[in-house]
């Protein structure tokens, strides 16, 4: 799905922050190092965020527990970080499933583990028809 225009500026800012971290640190560190670096960059960019936040997981209309998310930015954008050699389909499925279960519309999957920063944006809008 295409990213809704409402979120373009915010996701671009987050990606820019991630690029700064990757430019400074390169690849090879554990995910937590990139998470901490991204927190510094987003704070400097003036973004409001929560790190390692437990978000409720919904099944139908029932809250069935919670799961930790790397970041929730501006209360709108889920940010899932990886520090792996290559993103694969199961990483994409994970983010799509998180959006559904958390009842959020937008997510970024960011991988610091490759020689160049990789990212993908996701949009989940259950009210939109195709």
C-alpha positions as CSV (number, residue, x, y, z in Angstrom):
1,X,0.0,0.0,0.0
2,X,1.1,3.5,-0.6
3,X,1.9,5.7,2.4
4,X,-0.8,8.2,3.3
5,X,0.4,11.8,2.8
6,X,-0.4,12.6,6.4
7,X,2.6,10.6,7.5
8,X,5.1,11.5,4.9
9,X,6.9,14.3,6.7
10,X,7.0,12.4,10.0
11,X,8.4,9.2,8.5
12,X,10.9,11.1,6.4
13,X,12.2,12.8,9.6
14,X,12.5,9.4,11.4
15,X,14.3,7.9,8.4
16,X,16.7,10.9,8.3
17,X,17.5,10.3,12.0
18,X,18.2,6.6,11.3
19,X,20.4,7.6,8.4
20,X,22.4,9.8,10.7
21,X,22.9,7.0,13.1
22,X,23.9,4.5,10.4
23,X,26.3,7.1,8.9
24,X,28.0,7.5,12.3
25,X,28.0,3.9,13.5
26,X,27.9,1.8,10.3
27,X,26.8,-1.8,10.6
28,X,27.9,-4.5,13.0
29,X,26.5,-3.4,16.3
30,X,23.6,-5.1,18.2
31,X,20.1,-3.6,17.8
32,X,20.1,-2.0,21.2
33,X,23.0,0.3,20.2
34,X,21.1,1.5,17.2
35,X,18.0,2.0,19.3
36,X,19.9,4.2,21.7
37,X,21.5,6.2,18.9
38,X,18.1,6.7,17.2
39,X,16.6,7.9,20.4
40,X,19.4,10.6,20.6
41,X,18.7,11.6,17.0
42,X,14.9,11.8,17.4
43,X,15.2,13.7,20.6
44,X,17.5,16.2,18.9
45,X,15.0,16.4,16.0
46,X,12.3,17.4,18.5
47,X,10.2,14.2,18.0
48,X,8.0,12.9,20.8
49,X,8.5,9.2,21.2
50,X,8.3,6.3,23.6
51,X,11.0,3.6,23.5
52,X,10.4,-0.1,24.4
53,X,6.8,0.7,25.0
54,X,4.3,-2.1,25.7
55,X,1.4,-1.8,23.3
56,X,-1.9,-3.7,23.7
57,X,-2.5,-6.5,21.3
58,X,-6.1,-6.9,20.1
59,X,-7.8,-10.0,18.8
60,X,-11.2,-8.9,17.3
61,X,-12.3,-6.4,20.0
62,X,-10.5,-8.0,22.9
63,X,-7.2,-6.9,24.4
64,X,-5.4,-10.2,24.8
65,X,-2.0,-8.9,26.1
66,X,0.8,-6.7,25.2
67,X,4.0,-6.7,23.2
68,X,7.1,-4.5,23.3
69,X,7.6,-2.2,20.4
70,X,11.0,-0.5,19.7
71,X,9.4,3.0,19.3
72,X,6.1,4.7,19.0
73,X,6.8,8.1,17.5
74,X,4.3,11.0,17.9
75,X,1.8,8.5,19.1
76,X,1.3,7.5,15.5
77,X,4.3,5.7,13.9
78,X,5.5,2.3,15.0
79,X,9.2,1.9,14.4
80,X,10.6,-1.6,14.4
81,X,14.4,-1.9,14.3
82,X,16.6,-4.7,13.1
83,X,20.4,-5.2,12.9
84,X,20.5,-8.2,10.6
85,X,22.3,-9.1,7.3
86,X,19.2,-8.8,5.2
87,X,15.5,-8.2,5.6
88,X,13.3,-11.1,4.6
89,X,9.6,-11.6,4.1
90,X,9.0,-12.7,7.7
91,X,10.3,-9.3,8.9
92,X,7.7,-7.6,6.6
93,X,4.9,-9.9,7.8
94,X,5.9,-9.2,11.4
95,X,5.4,-5.5,10.9
96,X,2.1,-5.9,9.1
97,X,0.8,-8.1,11.9
98,X,2.0,-5.6,14.5
99,X,0.0,-2.8,12.8
100,X,-3.1,-4.9,12.8
101,X,-2.7,-6.2,16.4
102,X,-1.8,-2.8,17.8
103,X,-4.5,-1.0,15.7
104,X,-2.0,1.5,14.2
105,X,-1.9,2.8,10.7
106,X,1.8,3.4,9.9
107,X,5.1,1.6,10.6
108,X,8.7,1.8,9.6
109,X,10.9,-1.2,9.5
110,X,14.6,-0.1,9.7
111,X,17.6,-2.3,9.3
112,X,21.0,-1.1,10.5
113,X,22.7,-4.4,9.7
114,X,23.4,-3.9,6.0
115,X,26.2,-1.8,4.6
116,X,23.5,0.8,3.5
117,X,20.6,1.6,5.8
118,X,17.5,-0.2,4.6
119,X,14.0,0.9,5.5
120,X,10.4,0.1,4.4
121,X,7.2,2.0,5.2
122,X,3.9,0.2,5.9
123,X,0.4,1.4,6.0
124,X,-2.5,-0.4,7.5
125,X,-6.0,1.1,7.1
126,X,-8.8,-1.4,7.7
127,X,-11.4,1.1,6.7
128,X,-9.9,1.7,3.2
129,X,-11.4,-0.3,0.4
130,X,-9.5,-1.2,-2.8
